[in-house]
Amino acid sequence: MTESEPYFQALALTGGGFRGLYSAHVLQRLEERSGRPIAQSIDLIAGTSIGGIVALAAAFEVPMSKVVETFAEHGPAIFRKKRSLAGLASNLYDPAPLQQVIAQLIDRDAMLSDARHALVIPALNMTTGKQQILKTRHDPSWDRDHRYNAYQVALATAAAPIYFPLAEIDNQLFADGGLVANAPDLVALHEANRFMGQRDDRVRMLSVGTLSSRYSLPSDIQRGMGVWQWLKPLKFPLIETVLAAQQQFAIQLVQHRLGENYTRIDGEPSDTVMRTVGLDKADAAAQKALLGLAAKDVSDVLGTEAIQRFLFHTPRRWIVE
C-alpha cells in the first residue's frame, strides 16, 4: 500500500453489562458532532456482549440517542430483583426484558444480511465447544452467518453465564462473547488483516470501553479465597477479574500494533464510583454516573485530530449482496 491509499477504519465496542450505557452515550456524542450515524464513518464494526448489541444497532443505523434512551428506560427491568440464594441453580435474571430491549432496537425478522455495514460479533458456541465470530457477508465465499437472525445473534453474544440463559441459533447453543473476547479489538484487527486485505499501517481503530478494563482487590483481602468468595452471589469477583485481564491483554496488543492510529475512550473512575456502576447495576445513580463519565471522557478527545479524522472518513461498501 502507498500513503495515497485510504485508511480502513474499525470500531471496537467492549462488553460490560449495563455499563454499555457508557459506550452508547459516547457514540451518541460522536454522532452529534458528525451529524450522521456513526457507522457511516466505519469500515468494520466489532462488538461483544452489550457491545455486540450496540454494534448491531449501529450497523442498522439506529440512532445512538435511541439506544441510550432504550437502555436507560429498560435497564432496571433487565436487572430487576435478583433471585434468592435458593434459586442459584438457574440464571439470575429473566431474559424477557433484555429480549424486549433488543427487539426495540433490531427488527426481530432482520437477518445479518440486512445490516448496512460490516460486522463481527464474538460468541462462544457451546455446542461445538469453540469460539465463533458471527459475521456479515463481507467475503463472497461465505454462505452461513449472514443467514442468521440478527436478533438471535444479539442474544447469543449477550448470553452471560449465571446472569442469562444460553441462546440458540440454528439448533446450536451460545454463551456470551465476553468469554472469548470481551474487548473485540484484536478480533477486529485480525478480520481487517486476514479477510479484508488491510495492513496494520493503514488501519485506524476507535475502541470504546465500559469502564471495565481495571478490576482489583484490596490488599487486605483473604488470599486463600475459595469457591464461595470468588463466586460470591451477586458480586462475582472472578468474572470481573477474568473480563478485565482478558481485555487488557487484547488492548495492549492492538495498541502496540497500531500505535497512534489506535484511540481508546474508556474511563478509570475511582473505586467508589465503580461500586455504583457494576455490571448489573441499572438504577438512577448508576445511570447518572455512566452518562456523566461518558460525556466527560468523550469531550476530552472530541477536538483531537484523531477523532476528527475518524468521524469524517468515507468507508468502502464491504458487504457482498
N, C-alpha and C positions, 0 to 999 in steps of 0.2 A: 504494500500500500504506500501511497505517497501522501504528503501533507495536504494536497489539494482534495483528497477524497474525504467524504463526510464522516463524521463520527457516528457511532452506534450508541444509543442511549438506553440504559436499563434502569428500572425502578424496582427496588427490593423492599418488601414490607414484612417486618418481623412479626412473629406470633407473640401473644401475651395476654390472652383472656380479655377482660373488659378494658384493659389498658389500650386496646386497639382504638378506643375513642381518641386517644392522644394522636396516633398516626393519621386517623381520618381527618382530624382538625388541622394537622399540619398540611395535609393535601388540600383541604378546603382553603386555607390561607394562600397556598400557591396558586390555586385556580383563580382566586380573587385577584391576584397580582397579574396573571397572564390573560385573564378574560376568556379562557376556554378550558374544556375538560383536560385534566392533567394527562390523560392517555394520548392526547393529540401531540404531545411533545416526546413520546416514548416509543422506542422500537420493541422493547420486550418488558413485560411486567411479571414479576415473581412475587408470590405471597404465600405465607404459611399460616395455617390456623385462622385466627381472626384476621391476620394479614392477608390470608387467601380470600376471605370474604370481601375485604376491601379491594383486593386486586381484581376479583371478578366484577365487582361493581364498577371499578374504573375502566375495565376492558369493555364493558357495555355502556360506557359514558354516562353512568348515573352520577348526577352532581354530588360532590363530596358534602355539600351542605345537607343533602337529603340523608346521606349515610350517617352524619353526625347526629341529626335530629332523630333518626330511627334508633340508633344505639342509645341515645340519651333517654328516649321515651320508653324503650322496652328493656333496657339493661336491668333494672330492678326486678322485672318479672323473670328474666332468664336465670338470675341467681337468687330467686326467692326461696326463703326458708329451707335451709339445708336439712337433710334427713337426720333422724336421730341416730345415735351410735348403733342401735339395733338394726338399722336399715343399711349399714355399710356393706352388706352383701350385694347391693346393687348400686348403680350410678347415683351420684348425689343430687343431680338436677333433672327435672322434667325437660326433655328436649323440645317440647311443643313451642315454648316462647322463642327459642333460638330458630326453630324452623319458620316461625311466623316472621321473624326479622329478615331472614334470608329471602323469603317469598316476597317481602315488600321491596326488596332491592333487585331481585333477579326473577324474571318470569319462570314459574315452575315448569313450563314447557320448553324453555330455551335450551339449546344444545351448545356445547363448546364451539361448534362451528358457527354459531350466531354471534360470537364475540367479535367486536370490531378491531381488536388489537391482540397481538401475540401474547400468550400467557404460558407460564409454567407454575404448577401448583403441587408442592410436595405432599405426599401422604404415605402411610405405611400400610401395605397390603397384608393383612393378617391371614389371608387365605393362602397366599404364596410364601409368606414369611420374608418378603423383600420390600425394600423401598420402591415407590412408584412415583414418578414425576408426571402428573396429568397435564396434557398439553393441548394447545390449539394445533391445527394442522399448518405449521409453517415449514414443513418439508413434504414435498409431493409424494414421497414414498410411504408416508404414514396413513394408516386407514383404520384407526381404532379410537383413540381418545376423543377426537372431535365429534364422535357419535354419542358421547356420554352426555347425560343431562347435567347442565351447569349447576342447577340447584343441588343435585346429589353430590357433585364434586365439592361444592362449598361445605356440605355436611361432612363429607369424608375428611377433608383437611382439618376440620374443627372438632372432630370426634375425640376430645381429650379424655384419655383413660381416667377413671374414677369419677370425673365430672359428668360426662355424657356417654350414651351407649355407642357401640360401634355403628358405623354407617355401612350401607350396602350399595354397590354399583355392579350391575351385570353379574349378580349372584356371587359377588366377592365382598368380603368384609374388610373395612378400612378403619384405621385409627389415625389420630391427629398427626399432621405433618411435622409438628414440633418434635416428635420423636426421631425424625430424620434430619431436618434442617430448620430449626426454629428461626434462624436468620438465613433466608434463602439466597444470600448474596453470592456464595460460591456456586450454587446451583445455576443462578442466572448467568454468571460469567462462563461457566462450563458450557451452558447452552449456546451462548453467543459464539464461543470458540469452536465448538465441535459441530454444531448443527446449523449455524447461521454464518459461518465463514469469517468471523471477526477476530482480529488480533488484539491483544491486550492494549497495544498502544493507540488503538482507535476506539476504545470503549470508554464511555463515561458512565458512572453509576451514581444514582442517588439512593441512599439507603435510609429508611425511616424506621426507627425503633419504637419500643413500647415501654421505655424506662426499665427494661428487664435485663439489661446486659451486665448488671452487677448484683450479686446476692452474696452476702457474707453473714457469718455468725459471730456473736460476741465472744471475746477471748476467754471469758469465764464459763462458757457453756460446758456441760458434761461431755468429755471427749469420748467416752465409751457409749455413745448413743446406740440404742437398739432399734428394732423394727418400729416400736411404738413412737419413739422420738422422731425418727426420720420420716415416718408416715403419719405423724400426729394428725388426727382428724381435723379437717377444715383449715389446716395450715400447710402441710406437705412440704417441709423444707427440702426433702430430697428432690422433688420435682423442680422447684425453683433453682436449686443448685445445678442440676443437670442442664436445664434450659439455658441458664446464664453462662455456664462454662462452654457449652457447645457453640453458642452464638459468638462468644468472644473469640473462639478459635477461628471460625469462619470469617469473621470481620477482619481479624488480623491478617489472614492470608490474602484476602482481596485488597486490603489497604496496601500491602507490600507489592502486589502485582500492578495495581492501577495508579498508585501514588497520588498526585494532585488531581487526577481525574476521578477520584472517589470522594464523595461527600456524604457524611453521615449526620443525620439530625436525630439526636436522642439525648435526653437529659439524664443527669445523675443527681436526683433530688436527695435531700437528707433522709436519714433513717426514719425520722418522724413522719415525713411526707410519704415515704414508701409504705409505712404501715396504714396509711389512709387509702392507698391505691393498689390494693392486692389484686391478684389475678381474677378473683370473683367478687370484688367489691364494686358495686354499681350505685351506691346511694348518692345523695346530693353532694356530700362532702367530697367523695371520690370524683364525681363528675366535674365539680368546680376546680379541683386541683389539676385534673388531667387537661381540661380546656385551658386553664391558665398557664400551665407549663408548656403546652404546645404553642400557644400564642407567643410566649416569651422566646422559646427556643427557635422557632421559625423566623421571628423578627431579627434574631441575631445574625442570620445568614441571608436574609431576603435581598439585601442590596449587594451581595457579593457577585463578582464576575462569574463564578462557577454556577450559581443559581440562575443568573440571568441567561447564561448560555443554555442551560438546561431547559428553561421554560420556553424558549423561543426556537427550539430545534424543530426541523421538519423531518419526521421519520419516513422510512420506506413502508410500503404495504407488504407485509411479510406473509400474511395468511393466504394459503392456497385455496382457491374456490373449489 
